[in-house]
């Protein structure tokens, strides 16, 4: 009996010491200037959902997604012009939501998108090649995006296409442009030797306007040596 009582006391003390306090929920105001800027950028200045506005990009800009990047400012804009996503799907909409500020980086805004649109105009592939429209409907899965601003509120770093739930939508679990390609019937290889070769060949041997990664002039602040789909499963 004494042993049982001692065990009970020990268990109670341990349980009490492991009780965690629930911290308050932190939410950024929708009126925060960086959240307003991020929202404006993604709808009207990105080059993906609309034509790009070169003046809002930092000269130190880097783009990175699961399959594409790092791209510098010049290569990003040329790639966006080549594909012309917003022209091929004139009603494309990111349906952005859930904007928040990074607690470790006051200049970084995180948010989600769930792309929708209809493939009603030719999609560019570069070199004067286009994919004809087929009226396919895009229903994207939830994706995580982030925008990091510099001290002048110009876009320094843009990340896109990191899927939060691959079982939603009709993009075969893929995000950003790769997800759109899947939805409109243009399959994209999975990460592996075939994709690695195709991205190298299409970027460094026969570049027709769209790059999978930049080969020169990558800003010095970017330190990762991984290119395109390397390291992504």
Backbone as a chain_set.jsonl record, in Angstrom:
{"seq": "XXXXXXXXXXXXXXXXXXXXXXXXXXXXXXXXXXXXXXXXXXXXXXXXXXXXXXXXXXXXXXXXXXXXXXXXXXXXXXXXXXXXXXXXXXXXXXXXXXXXXXXXXXXXXXXXXXXXXXXXXXXXXXXXXXXXXXXXXXXXXXXXXXXXXXXXXXXXXXXXXXXXXXXXXXXXXXXXXXXXXXXXXXXXXXXXXXXXXXXXXXXXXXXXXXXXXXXXXXXXXXXXXXXXXXXXX", "coords": {"N": [[0.84, -1.199, 0.0], [1.921, 1.216, 0.82], [3.894, 1.504, -1.111], [2.324, 1.786, -3.416], [1.053, 4.232, -2.898], [3.248, 5.944, -2.927], [3.99, 5.755, -5.582], [1.765, 6.893, -6.813], [1.923, 9.556, -5.886], [4.358, 10.318, -7.047], [3.723, 10.136, -9.777], [1.739, 12.083, -9.972], [3.171, 14.404, -9.377], [4.969, 14.48, -11.483], [3.229, 14.763, -13.661], [2.11, 17.263, -13.173], [4.336, 18.928, -13.454], [4.771, 18.757, -16.149], [2.789, 20.129, -17.405], [1.89, 22.43, -19.821], [1.73, 25.896, -20.486], [-0.681, 27.545, -22.466], [0.192, 29.554, -25.084], [-0.651, 32.938, -26.084], [-2.545, 33.527, -29.085], [-0.958, 34.795, -31.898], [-1.478, 37.277, -34.281], [-1.07, 38.958, -37.323], [-1.898, 42.273, -38.297], [-4.205, 42.98, -40.879], [-3.821, 45.394, -41.989], [-1.155, 45.899, -41.886], [1.726, 47.331, -43.338], [3.552, 45.719, -44.871], [2.127, 43.4, -45.337], [0.049, 44.422, -46.844], [1.566, 45.23, -49.055], [2.548, 42.761, -49.942], [0.182, 41.492, -50.723], [-0.696, 43.193, -52.77], [1.436, 42.877, -54.576], [1.333, 40.107, -55.287], [-1.031, 39.887, -56.685], [-0.924, 41.821, -58.72], [1.655, 42.426, -59.727], [3.537, 40.423, -60.107], [4.329, 38.943, -62.394], [3.5, 36.423, -62.807], [0.774, 36.002, -62.033], [-0.077, 38.218, -63.233], [1.139, 40.836, -65.428], [4.596, 41.708, -64.885], [6.054, 44.121, -62.633], [8.873, 45.69, -62.943], [10.053, 47.567, -61.3], [9.502, 47.028, -58.65], [11.078, 45.014, -57.781], [13.983, 44.059, -56.063], [17.453, 44.621, -56.887], [18.881, 42.625, -55.825], [17.343, 40.425, -55.948], [16.018, 37.119, -55.528], [14.509, 34.202, -56.741], [12.848, 31.258, -55.655], [11.641, 27.979, -55.899], [10.165, 24.68, -55.432], [10.974, 23.247, -57.733], [12.156, 25.055, -59.444], [14.788, 27.442, -59.677], [17.789, 28.679, -57.989], [16.659, 31.813, -59.266], [17.817, 34.799, -60.67], [16.969, 38.306, -60.842], [16.845, 39.136, -63.594], [16.679, 36.642, -65.006], [14.414, 35.554, -63.869], [12.361, 37.309, -64.726], [12.533, 37.003, -67.499], [11.857, 34.314, -67.725], [9.225, 34.354, -66.757], [8.058, 35.935, -68.759], [8.385, 34.26, -70.95], [6.778, 31.95, -70.426], [4.244, 33.139, -69.909], [2.018, 32.798, -68.155], [-0.213, 34.157, -67.041], [-1.396, 35.086, -69.3], [-2.083, 32.787, -70.692], [-3.899, 31.627, -68.994], [-6.232, 33.569, -68.526], [-8.03, 34.154, -66.495], [-6.751, 33.488, -64.176], [-6.285, 33.055, -60.682], [-4.875, 33.632, -57.557], [-6.187, 33.391, -55.159], [-5.372, 34.206, -52.583], [-4.613, 33.821, -49.102], [-4.516, 33.889, -45.442], [-2.367, 35.538, -44.53], [0.678, 36.292, -42.844], [3.23, 37.442, -40.526], [6.645, 36.645, -40.357], [7.919, 35.442, -37.373], [10.633, 35.418, -36.867], [11.811, 36.935, -38.76], [11.27, 40.038, -39.528], [10.788, 41.211, -41.952], [9.635, 39.409, -43.616], [6.895, 37.97, -45.232], [4.456, 35.525, -44.957], [2.137, 33.41, -46.684], [-0.792, 31.717, -48.012], [-1.835, 30.135, -51.077], [-4.417, 29.126, -53.368], [-4.645, 28.131, -56.309], [-6.722, 29.001, -59.103], [-8.207, 28.77, -62.371], [-8.57, 28.994, -66.018], [-7.55, 27.366, -68.925], [-7.276, 29.014, -71.67], [-5.866, 30.276, -73.657], [-2.853, 30.303, -75.719], [0.023, 28.735, -74.252], [3.273, 29.691, -73.528], [6.375, 28.145, -74.475], [8.848, 28.87, -75.187], [11.265, 29.869, -77.689], [9.461, 30.37, -79.726], [7.585, 28.388, -79.555], [4.441, 27.004, -78.606], [1.897, 25.808, -76.369], [-1.224, 24.683, -77.312], [-4.417, 25.962, -76.267], [-6.838, 24.193, -74.221], [-9.074, 24.539, -72.765], [-8.934, 23.516, -70.214], [-9.553, 23.198, -66.72], [-8.16, 24.705, -63.915], [-7.577, 23.652, -60.681], [-6.097, 24.302, -57.956], [-3.937, 22.939, -55.355], [-3.521, 23.668, -51.816], [-0.915, 25.972, -51.336], [2.195, 27.091, -49.998], [3.523, 30.298, -49.863], [6.117, 32.821, -49.764], [7.299, 36.145, -49.174], [10.065, 38.177, -49.028], [11.085, 41.323, -48.014], [13.277, 44.082, -48.792], [15.074, 46.831, -47.183], [13.944, 48.953, -48.47], [11.452, 48.18, -49.08], [11.324, 46.677, -51.372], [11.058, 43.707, -53.399], [12.948, 41.115, -52.304], [13.256, 38.388, -51.998], [11.502, 35.616, -53.14], [9.468, 32.915, -52.526], [7.748, 30.044, -53.673], [5.079, 27.64, -54.283], [5.227, 25.467, -52.456], [3.692, 22.731, -51.445], [0.935, 22.218, -49.303], [-1.107, 20.377, -48.921], [-1.246, 17.709, -50.73], [-3.318, 16.206, -51.688], [-5.486, 17.631, -52.45], [-7.269, 19.354, -55.098], [-6.437, 19.407, -58.691], [-3.834, 19.114, -59.59], [-2.045, 17.096, -59.424], [-0.767, 17.01, -57.018], [1.198, 18.938, -57.163], [2.759, 22.222, -57.103], [2.644, 25.779, -57.991], [3.941, 26.72, -61.234], [4.481, 24.14, -62.167], [2.392, 22.644, -61.127], [0.292, 23.789, -62.553], [0.969, 23.001, -65.156], [0.522, 20.238, -64.952], [-2.253, 20.222, -64.488], [-3.31, 21.151, -66.887], [-2.729, 19.196, -68.648], [-0.068, 18.783, -69.337], [2.289, 16.944, -68.516], [4.827, 16.897, -65.969], [8.098, 15.87, -65.295], [8.947, 13.816, -62.428], [11.117, 14.594, -59.625], [14.456, 13.566, -60.185], [16.943, 11.683, -62.093], [16.162, 12.051, -64.849], [14.659, 14.456, -64.889], [16.582, 16.176, -63.835], [18.528, 16.135, -65.866], [17.008, 17.163, -68.009], [16.44, 19.737, -67.08], [18.992, 20.827, -66.865], [19.809, 20.675, -69.583], [17.872, 22.26, -70.833], [18.409, 24.692, -69.719], [21.19, 25.284, -69.841], [22.157, 24.378, -72.298], [20.273, 24.467, -74.494], [18.684, 26.958, -74.201], [15.628, 28.462, -74.397], [14.446, 30.657, -73.436], [13.11, 30.259, -71.003], [14.367, 29.593, -67.866], [15.588, 27.051, -65.662], [17.2, 27.56, -63.58], [19.492, 30.108, -62.514], [22.616, 30.704, -64.047], [24.584, 32.536, -63.783], [25.405, 35.633, -62.063], [24.039, 35.425, -59.597], [22.805, 36.722, -56.633], [25.049, 37.553, -53.95], [24.208, 37.071, -51.36], [22.763, 34.76, -51.43], [23.302, 31.468, -50.606], [22.953, 28.706, -50.923], [23.841, 25.779, -52.73], [22.299, 24.104, -54.191], [20.444, 23.36, -57.141], [17.585, 24.014, -59.137], [15.515, 21.194, -59.139], [17.057, 19.746, -57.399], [17.603, 18.019, -54.387], [14.968, 18.036, -53.655], [12.144, 16.132, -52.897]], "CA": [[0.0, 0.0, 0.0], [2.822, 2.359, 0.895], [4.53, 1.606, -2.418], [1.32, 2.29, -4.355], [0.851, 5.647, -2.601], [4.434, 6.661, -3.385], [3.922, 5.803, -7.046], [0.73, 7.858, -7.16], [2.454, 10.892, -5.634], [5.37, 10.581, -8.048], [3.037, 10.346, -11.047], [1.046, 13.362, -9.905], [4.157, 15.475, -9.427], [5.504, 14.521, -12.842], [2.197, 15.266, -14.544], [1.965, 18.695, -12.935], [5.496, 19.638, -13.979], [4.755, 18.716, -17.609], [1.688, 20.935, -17.926], [2.397, 23.594, -20.548], [0.806, 26.995, -20.653], [-1.022, 27.819, -23.861], [0.535, 30.948, -25.38], [-1.692, 33.652, -26.833], [-2.465, 33.468, -30.541], [-0.465, 36.045, -32.478], [-1.965, 37.509, -35.633], [-0.688, 40.25, -37.891], [-3.008, 43.078, -38.786], [-4.33, 43.047, -42.335], [-3.391, 46.733, -42.397], [0.303, 46.034, -41.809], [2.185, 47.752, -44.669], [4.175, 44.648, -45.646], [1.066, 42.499, -45.786], [-0.597, 45.122, -47.946], [2.468, 45.175, -50.202], [2.577, 41.377, -50.44], [-1.093, 41.245, -51.388], [-0.667, 43.944, -54.029], [2.418, 42.255, -55.462], [0.966, 38.792, -55.805], [-2.152, 40.013, -57.617], [-0.798, 42.792, -59.807], [3.01, 42.819, -60.112], [4.464, 39.296, -59.967], [4.733, 38.312, -63.64], [2.874, 35.099, -62.854], [-0.669, 36.224, -62.033], [-0.264, 39.437, -64.025], [2.429, 41.3, -65.923], [5.448, 42.096, -63.764], [6.486, 45.506, -62.48], [10.293, 45.541, -62.635], [10.487, 48.542, -60.301], [9.257, 46.568, -57.272], [12.044, 43.962, -57.478], [15.342, 44.459, -55.689], [18.52, 44.095, -57.735], [19.378, 41.443, -55.117], [16.213, 39.492, -55.936], [16.169, 35.684, -55.807], [13.288, 33.386, -56.753], [13.085, 29.83, -55.415], [10.519, 27.077, -55.71], [10.619, 23.288, -55.306], [11.558, 22.75, -58.968], [12.802, 26.129, -60.196], [15.561, 28.396, -58.911], [17.544, 30.103, -57.803], [16.642, 32.694, -60.427], [18.016, 36.203, -60.378], [15.907, 39.188, -61.346], [16.789, 39.076, -65.059], [16.218, 35.337, -65.471], [13.031, 35.385, -63.421], [11.46, 38.061, -65.597], [12.546, 36.375, -68.818], [11.109, 33.063, -67.605], [7.809, 34.709, -66.66], [7.625, 36.387, -70.082], [8.348, 33.109, -71.862], [5.591, 31.131, -70.155], [3.023, 33.936, -70.039], [0.959, 32.073, -67.454], [-1.413, 34.978, -66.867], [-2.026, 35.218, -70.612], [-2.642, 31.48, -71.054], [-5.056, 31.457, -68.115], [-6.561, 34.964, -68.257], [-8.8, 34.291, -65.251], [-6.015, 32.878, -63.071], [-6.479, 33.746, -59.411], [-4.194, 32.91, -56.488], [-7.074, 33.225, -53.995], [-4.425, 34.258, -51.465], [-5.217, 33.938, -47.763], [-3.666, 33.499, -44.322], [-1.135, 36.333, -44.472], [1.267, 36.42, -41.516], [4.605, 37.917, -40.486], [7.576, 35.682, -39.794], [8.37, 35.921, -36.06], [12.092, 35.5, -36.823], [12.249, 37.862, -39.805], [10.207, 41.042, -39.587], [10.579, 41.633, -43.334], [9.144, 38.285, -44.417], [5.462, 37.708, -45.162], [4.035, 34.191, -45.392], [0.704, 33.291, -46.993], [-1.181, 30.54, -48.784], [-2.644, 30.337, -52.278], [-5.087, 27.952, -53.941], [-4.83, 28.669, -57.658], [-7.813, 28.596, -59.989], [-8.129, 29.416, -63.672], [-8.989, 28.222, -67.181], [-6.53, 27.41, -69.976], [-8.017, 29.433, -72.851], [-4.975, 30.917, -74.634], [-1.605, 29.541, -75.824], [1.04, 28.803, -73.202], [4.59, 29.741, -74.139], [7.437, 27.221, -74.086], [10.109, 29.44, -75.622], [11.655, 29.572, -79.065], [8.302, 30.456, -80.603], [6.739, 27.208, -79.375], [3.321, 27.22, -77.698], [0.942, 24.727, -76.128], [-2.544, 25.225, -77.624], [-5.366, 25.868, -75.142], [-7.832, 23.12, -74.289], [-10.135, 24.902, -71.811], [-8.798, 22.773, -68.961], [-9.778, 23.978, -65.504], [-7.148, 24.571, -62.866], [-8.005, 23.675, -59.283], [-4.839, 24.075, -57.275], [-3.906, 22.539, -53.959], [-2.98, 24.761, -50.996], [0.533, 26.151, -51.454], [2.806, 28.11, -49.156], [4.376, 31.3, -50.503], [6.661, 33.848, -48.875], [7.951, 37.294, -49.793], [10.945, 38.919, -48.136], [11.316, 42.678, -48.503], [14.478, 44.748, -48.312], [14.798, 48.016, -46.375], [13.156, 49.889, -49.284], [10.209, 47.462, -49.377], [11.373, 46.0, -52.664], [11.037, 42.26, -53.255], [14.296, 40.553, -52.305], [13.216, 36.918, -52.039], [10.166, 35.081, -53.37], [9.37, 31.458, -52.555], [6.407, 29.65, -54.108], [4.837, 26.284, -54.729], [5.434, 24.403, -51.474], [2.333, 22.213, -51.269], [0.553, 21.881, -47.933], [-1.965, 19.194, -48.97], [-1.146, 17.248, -52.115], [-4.504, 15.437, -52.067], [-6.516, 18.542, -52.943], [-7.103, 19.919, -56.429], [-6.18, 18.531, -59.846], [-2.47, 19.391, -60.062], [-1.22, 15.928, -59.112], [0.009, 17.299, -55.818], [2.284, 19.87, -57.457], [2.408, 23.619, -56.948], [3.151, 26.809, -58.897], [3.802, 26.426, -62.659], [4.468, 22.688, -62.373], [1.015, 22.23, -60.862], [-0.534, 24.222, -63.681], [1.27, 22.115, -66.28], [-0.19, 18.975, -64.724], [-3.698, 20.42, -64.592], [-3.723, 21.397, -68.271], [-2.376, 18.043, -69.462], [1.329, 18.842, -69.742], [2.963, 16.315, -67.379], [6.172, 17.357, -65.632], [8.779, 14.734, -64.661], [9.234, 13.867, -61.002], [12.546, 14.772, -59.348], [15.274, 12.388, -60.471], [17.942, 11.89, -63.149], [15.566, 12.555, -66.088], [14.345, 15.872, -64.712], [17.845, 16.9, -63.655], [19.127, 16.289, -67.189], [16.163, 18.048, -68.812], [16.592, 21.11, -66.61], [20.331, 21.255, -67.273], [19.834, 20.851, -71.035], [17.008, 23.386, -71.187], [18.946, 25.931, -69.155], [22.574, 25.572, -70.19], [22.494, 23.965, -73.66], [19.302, 24.993, -75.451], [17.784, 27.837, -73.468], [14.728, 29.151, -75.315], [13.803, 31.78, -72.745], [12.74, 29.884, -69.639], [15.479, 28.935, -67.172], [15.285, 26.331, -64.431], [18.041, 28.185, -62.557], [20.451, 31.061, -63.062], [23.99, 30.2, -64.091], [25.464, 33.658, -63.44], [24.815, 36.817, -61.422], [23.196, 35.124, -58.436], [23.227, 37.598, -55.533], [25.989, 36.926, -53.027], [23.576, 36.653, -50.099], [22.23, 33.413, -51.622], [24.435, 30.572, -50.359], [22.686, 27.305, -51.258], [24.402, 25.327, -53.997], [21.325, 23.261, -54.883], [19.84, 23.986, -58.304], [16.345, 23.449, -59.659], [14.833, 20.208, -58.292], [18.002, 19.02, -56.542], [17.303, 18.021, -52.969], [13.527, 18.067, -53.402], [11.521, 14.848, -53.184]], "C": [[0.871, 1.243, 0.0], [3.486, 2.601, -0.453], [3.582, 2.187, -3.456], [1.104, 3.776, -4.157], [2.026, 6.468, -3.124], [4.431, 6.81, -4.908], [2.921, 6.835, -7.512], [1.222, 9.281, -6.997], [3.469, 11.279, -6.699], [4.742, 10.904, -9.395], [2.369, 11.712, -11.083], [2.023, 14.519, -10.035], [4.714, 15.624, -10.846], [4.497, 15.126, -13.8], [2.058, 16.769, -14.403], [3.109, 19.48, -13.557], [5.513, 19.679, -15.504], [3.62, 19.524, -18.223], [2.255, 22.195, -18.571], [1.316, 24.667, -20.62], [0.564, 27.234, -22.143], [-0.717, 29.289, -24.156], [-0.597, 31.632, -26.134], [-1.467, 33.514, -28.337], [-1.992, 34.823, -31.06], [-0.931, 36.142, -33.921], [-1.534, 38.892, -36.094], [-1.929, 40.978, -38.386], [-3.022, 43.08, -40.305], [-3.875, 44.394, -42.866], [-1.878, 46.921, -42.315], [0.844, 46.354, -43.207], [2.827, 46.642, -45.504], [3.154, 43.624, -46.127], [0.29, 43.135, -46.932], [0.262, 45.059, -49.21], [2.504, 43.772, -50.806], [1.314, 41.067, -51.229], [-1.149, 41.953, -52.744], [0.263, 43.278, -55.036], [1.891, 40.982, -56.094], [-0.165, 38.885, -56.819], [-1.83, 40.851, -58.848], [0.617, 43.047, -60.315], [3.989, 41.652, -60.28], [5.02, 38.744, -61.27], [4.118, 36.943, -63.835], [1.355, 35.226, -62.94], [-1.056, 37.46, -62.83], [1.083, 39.774, -64.646], [3.275, 41.752, -64.735], [5.726, 43.595, -63.788], [7.94, 45.447, -62.022], [10.747, 46.452, -61.505], [10.313, 48.058, -58.872], [10.232, 45.467, -56.854], [13.398, 44.573, -57.12], [16.338, 43.922, -56.715], [19.147, 42.845, -57.121], [18.329, 40.336, -55.077], [16.64, 38.059, -56.261], [14.79, 35.035, -55.742], [13.669, 31.94, -56.48], [11.774, 29.105, -55.218], [11.043, 25.661, -55.591], [11.371, 22.781, -56.54], [12.395, 23.786, -59.703], [13.572, 27.048, -59.256], [16.917, 27.825, -58.509], [17.562, 30.854, -59.136], [16.927, 34.111, -59.965], [16.912, 37.03, -61.04], [15.748, 39.073, -62.854], [16.197, 37.76, -65.544], [14.784, 35.057, -65.039], [12.077, 36.072, -64.383], [11.404, 37.461, -66.999], [11.75, 35.069, -68.809], [9.615, 33.333, -67.529], [7.268, 35.154, -68.02], [7.479, 35.216, -71.052], [7.085, 32.28, -71.662], [4.295, 31.915, -70.388], [1.829, 33.263, -69.379], [-0.333, 32.884, -67.384], [-2.12, 35.251, -68.204], [-2.716, 33.914, -71.013], [-3.886, 31.157, -70.231], [-5.497, 32.863, -67.68], [-7.338, 35.179, -66.957], [-8.067, 33.7, -64.05], [-6.129, 33.739, -61.815], [-5.743, 32.967, -58.322], [-5.089, 32.62, -55.287], [-6.252, 33.225, -52.699], [-5.132, 34.467, -50.131], [-4.17, 33.607, -46.694], [-2.356, 34.26, -44.226], [-0.636, 36.452, -43.034], [2.699, 36.917, -41.635], [5.477, 36.868, -39.817], [8.091, 36.206, -38.449], [9.885, 36.054, -35.945], [12.658, 36.459, -37.874], [11.123, 38.856, -40.049], [9.907, 41.511, -41.003], [10.012, 40.536, -44.229], [7.666, 38.036, -44.143], [5.191, 36.316, -45.717], [2.547, 34.221, -45.718], [0.473, 32.035, -47.827], [-1.904, 30.974, -50.051], [-3.321, 29.015, -52.631], [-5.518, 28.367, -55.346], [-6.068, 28.117, -58.366], [-7.636, 29.329, -61.316], [-8.554, 28.469, -64.781], [-7.998, 28.441, -68.315], [-7.199, 27.718, -71.317], [-7.168, 30.134, -73.908], [-3.648, 30.174, -74.641], [-0.644, 29.805, -74.665], [2.417, 28.737, -73.843], [5.549, 28.707, -73.585], [8.814, 27.774, -74.427], [10.424, 29.068, -77.048], [10.502, 29.616, -80.041], [7.367, 29.271, -80.524], [5.658, 27.492, -78.329], [2.504, 25.94, -77.541], [-0.444, 25.287, -76.403], [-3.502, 25.037, -76.444], [-6.359, 24.735, -75.34], [-8.979, 23.333, -73.313], [-10.091, 24.089, -70.525], [-8.952, 23.721, -67.774], [-8.704, 23.667, -64.479], [-7.807, 24.678, -61.495], [-6.793, 23.295, -58.447], [-4.989, 23.557, -55.861], [-3.357, 23.703, -53.136], [-1.462, 24.791, -51.073], [1.0, 27.253, -50.511], [3.723, 28.993, -49.99], [5.014, 32.158, -49.421], [7.332, 34.937, -49.701], [8.791, 37.977, -48.731], [11.266, 40.259, -48.783], [12.661, 43.2, -48.003], [14.091, 46.021, -47.56], [13.993, 49.072, -47.131], [11.813, 49.299, -49.694], [10.159, 46.951, -50.821], [11.473, 44.494, -52.421], [12.459, 41.714, -53.384], [14.28, 39.04, -52.509], [11.767, 36.477, -52.16], [10.235, 33.569, -53.41], [7.935, 31.071, -52.858], [6.315, 28.139, -54.223], [5.055, 25.158, -53.747], [4.074, 23.911, -50.986], [2.08, 21.793, -49.822], [-0.334, 20.639, -47.873], [-2.039, 18.717, -50.415], [-2.378, 16.49, -52.594], [-5.66, 16.321, -52.527], [-6.219, 18.947, -54.384], [-6.81, 18.899, -57.509], [-4.797, 18.757, -60.446], [-1.51, 18.25, -59.771], [-0.281, 16.197, -57.939], [1.148, 18.267, -56.012], [1.79, 21.319, -57.333], [2.993, 24.493, -58.035], [2.973, 26.381, -60.362], [3.738, 24.934, -62.941], [3.066, 22.131, -62.128], [0.094, 22.601, -62.005], [-0.287, 23.33, -64.891], [0.522, 20.791, -66.142], [-1.684, 19.129, -64.953], [-4.16, 20.588, -66.033], [-3.294, 20.266, -69.214], [-0.967, 18.064, -70.008], [2.17, 18.275, -68.604], [4.401, 16.792, -67.214], [6.869, 16.218, -64.907], [8.951, 14.917, -63.158], [10.726, 14.082, -60.787], [13.317, 13.468, -59.541], [16.213, 12.69, -61.618], [17.369, 12.484, -64.434], [15.284, 14.047, -65.984], [15.62, 16.698, -64.572], [18.515, 17.14, -65.007], [18.334, 17.287, -68.026], [16.338, 19.504, -68.39], [17.979, 21.656, -66.958], [20.358, 21.565, -68.768], [19.046, 22.083, -71.442], [17.497, 24.723, -70.671], [20.31, 26.285, -69.729], [22.949, 25.207, -71.629], [21.566, 24.612, -74.683], [18.259, 25.842, -74.717], [16.942, 28.644, -74.453], [13.952, 30.266, -74.623], [13.446, 31.498, -71.314], [13.89, 29.111, -68.999], [14.982, 28.197, -65.944], [16.09, 26.885, -63.262], [18.97, 29.172, -63.258], [21.852, 30.463, -63.006], [25.003, 31.282, -63.739], [24.669, 34.718, -62.684], [23.787, 36.479, -60.341], [23.683, 35.994, -57.278], [24.055, 36.865, -54.487], [25.333, 36.453, -51.737], [22.999, 35.242, -50.208], [23.38, 32.411, -51.534], [24.186, 29.109, -50.711], [23.259, 26.958, -52.623], [23.444, 24.42, -54.766], [20.67, 24.044, -56.01], [18.568, 23.24, -58.695], [15.741, 22.44, -58.675], [15.774, 19.415, -57.398], [17.598, 19.137, -55.072], [15.835, 18.015, -52.625], [12.91, 16.729, -53.8], [10.043, 15.031, -53.412]], "O": [[0.604, 2.204, -0.722], [3.629, 3.742, -0.891], [3.994, 2.995, -4.287], [0.983, 4.516, -5.133], [1.839, 7.545, -3.691], [4.816, 7.847, -5.447], [3.167, 7.566, -8.471], [0.977, 10.128, -7.857], [3.462, 12.404, -7.199], [5.171, 11.833, -10.078], [2.422, 12.414, -12.093], [1.742, 15.501, -10.722], [4.906, 16.734, -11.342], [4.866, 15.921, -14.665], [1.904, 17.476, -15.399], [2.902, 20.556, -14.118], [6.182, 20.526, -16.095], [3.506, 19.593, -19.447], [3.009, 22.938, -17.942], [0.135, 24.367, -20.793], [1.477, 27.138, -22.963], [-1.308, 30.176, -23.539], [-1.417, 30.96, -26.76], [-0.331, 33.398, -28.796], [-2.548, 35.863, -30.71], [-0.791, 35.192, -34.69], [-1.624, 39.868, -35.349], [-2.89, 40.355, -38.837], [-1.973, 43.17, -40.942], [-3.578, 44.53, -44.053], [-1.373, 47.995, -42.643], [0.449, 45.701, -44.172], [2.665, 46.625, -46.724], [3.305, 43.049, -47.205], [-0.083, 42.452, -47.886], [-0.258, 44.857, -50.308], [2.492, 43.612, -52.026], [1.378, 40.446, -52.289], [-1.595, 41.379, -53.737], [-0.082, 43.134, -56.209], [1.991, 40.8, -57.307], [-0.254, 38.052, -57.721], [-2.401, 40.621, -59.914], [0.782, 43.82, -61.258], [5.164, 41.881, -60.569], [6.087, 38.131, -61.262], [4.209, 36.367, -64.919], [0.724, 34.631, -63.814], [-2.238, 37.709, -63.067], [2.065, 39.07, -64.414], [2.735, 42.136, -63.697], [5.64, 44.244, -64.83], [8.213, 45.185, -60.85], [11.723, 46.146, -60.82], [10.919, 48.621, -57.961], [10.217, 45.033, -55.702], [13.885, 45.482, -57.792], [16.096, 42.889, -57.339], [19.852, 42.097, -57.799], [18.421, 39.418, -54.263], [17.483, 37.813, -57.124], [14.011, 35.281, -54.822], [14.672, 31.443, -56.992], [10.904, 29.552, -54.47], [12.255, 25.453, -55.644], [12.297, 21.98, -56.416], [13.256, 23.426, -60.506], [13.089, 27.396, -58.178], [17.166, 26.63, -58.668], [18.374, 30.566, -60.016], [16.35, 34.576, -58.983], [16.034, 36.489, -61.713], [14.629, 38.928, -63.345], [15.312, 37.756, -66.399], [14.03, 34.402, -65.757], [11.088, 35.475, -64.809], [10.339, 37.418, -67.615], [11.052, 34.757, -69.774], [8.822, 32.631, -68.156], [6.152, 34.794, -68.393], [6.561, 35.188, -71.872], [6.4, 31.947, -72.629], [3.358, 31.401, -70.999], [0.754, 33.169, -69.972], [-1.417, 32.359, -67.637], [-3.299, 35.603, -68.227], [-3.798, 33.931, -71.6], [-4.808, 30.498, -70.712], [-5.165, 33.296, -66.577], [-7.303, 36.269, -66.386], [-8.683, 33.437, -63.018], [-6.078, 34.967, -61.87], [-5.961, 31.765, -58.175], [-4.802, 31.725, -54.492], [-6.419, 32.36, -51.84], [-6.121, 35.195, -50.044], [-3.085, 33.113, -47.001], [-1.331, 33.677, -43.873], [-1.422, 36.684, -42.115], [3.31, 36.831, -42.699], [5.08, 36.272, -38.816], [8.644, 37.305, -38.393], [10.38, 36.722, -35.036], [13.853, 36.754, -37.869], [10.134, 38.533, -40.708], [8.877, 42.145, -41.235], [9.917, 40.703, -45.445], [7.239, 37.907, -42.995], [5.64, 35.974, -46.81], [1.786, 34.968, -45.102], [1.415, 31.385, -48.281], [-2.509, 32.044, -50.097], [-2.863, 27.938, -52.249], [-6.617, 28.887, -55.543], [-6.41, 26.94, -58.245], [-6.996, 30.379, -61.375], [-8.858, 27.302, -64.537], [-7.649, 29.58, -68.628], [-7.638, 26.807, -72.021], [-7.69, 30.545, -74.945], [-3.332, 29.479, -73.675], [-0.518, 30.926, -74.172], [2.696, 27.824, -74.62], [5.549, 28.42, -72.388], [9.831, 27.219, -74.01], [9.917, 28.072, -77.566], [10.554, 28.965, -81.085], [6.449, 29.151, -81.335], [5.915, 28.129, -77.308], [2.431, 25.11, -78.446], [-0.823, 26.282, -75.785], [-3.398, 24.054, -75.709], [-6.683, 24.362, -76.468], [-9.764, 22.419, -73.06], [-11.095, 23.982, -69.822], [-8.538, 24.879, -67.82], [-8.387, 22.506, -64.217], [-8.496, 25.651, -61.188], [-6.501, 22.114, -58.255], [-6.041, 23.713, -55.24], [-2.782, 24.634, -53.701], [-0.801, 23.767, -50.898], [0.283, 28.222, -50.262], [4.583, 28.506, -50.723], [4.519, 32.219, -48.296], [7.861, 34.682, -50.783], [8.291, 38.317, -47.659], [11.667, 40.324, -49.946], [13.127, 42.815, -46.931], [12.908, 46.264, -47.325], [13.425, 49.979, -46.521], [11.119, 49.85, -50.549], [9.085, 46.815, -51.408], [11.922, 44.061, -51.36], [13.09, 41.833, -54.434], [15.189, 38.482, -53.123], [10.909, 36.904, -51.387], [10.963, 32.994, -54.219], [7.003, 31.699, -52.356], [7.328, 27.441, -54.258], [5.069, 23.994, -54.149], [3.394, 24.588, -50.215], [2.895, 21.109, -49.203], [-0.315, 19.92, -46.874], [-2.799, 19.255, -51.221], [-2.479, 16.161, -53.776], [-6.701, 15.813, -52.946], [-5.075, 18.892, -54.835], [-6.914, 17.692, -57.291], [-4.604, 18.614, -61.653], [-0.295, 18.419, -59.862], [0.836, 15.685, -57.879], [1.988, 18.415, -55.125], [0.597, 21.605, -57.439], [3.74, 24.024, -58.894], [1.971, 25.751, -60.701], [3.025, 24.502, -63.847], [2.614, 21.243, -62.85], [-0.782, 21.824, -62.385], [-1.232, 22.944, -65.578], [-0.044, 20.288, -67.113], [-2.312, 18.256, -65.551], [-5.282, 20.21, -66.37], [-3.472, 20.364, -70.429], [-0.687, 17.435, -71.029], [2.713, 19.037, -67.804], [5.1, 17.054, -68.192], [6.291, 15.644, -63.984], [9.084, 16.042, -62.674], [11.524, 13.782, -61.675], [12.875, 12.402, -59.111], [16.28, 13.83, -62.077], [18.011, 13.333, -65.054], [15.628, 14.814, -66.883], [15.722, 17.791, -65.128], [19.015, 18.235, -65.262], [18.914, 18.156, -68.677], [16.38, 20.399, -69.233], [18.112, 22.829, -67.308], [20.874, 22.607, -69.175], [19.486, 22.86, -72.289], [17.049, 25.773, -71.133], [20.567, 27.441, -70.065], [23.967, 25.685, -72.131], [22.032, 25.237, -75.635], [17.089, 25.468, -74.635], [17.477, 29.417, -75.248], [12.946, 30.757, -75.136], [13.474, 32.404, -70.481], [14.332, 28.093, -69.531], [14.066, 28.657, -65.262], [15.719, 26.709, -62.101], [19.201, 29.069, -64.463], [22.221, 29.8, -62.037], [26.155, 30.976, -63.429], [23.439, 34.705, -62.665], [22.782, 37.174, -60.194], [24.877, 35.994, -56.978], [23.795, 35.702, -54.176], [25.837, 35.539, -51.085], [22.768, 34.591, -49.188], [24.333, 32.497, -52.308], [25.141, 28.337, -50.79], [23.171, 27.751, -53.561], [23.753, 24.01, -55.885], [20.374, 25.231, -55.869], [18.484, 22.015, -58.598], [15.483, 22.776, -57.519], [15.332, 18.499, -56.705], [17.29, 20.225, -54.585], [15.471, 17.992, -51.449], [13.129, 16.247, -54.912], [9.333, 14.058, -53.671]]}, "num_chains": 1, "name": "protein.A"}
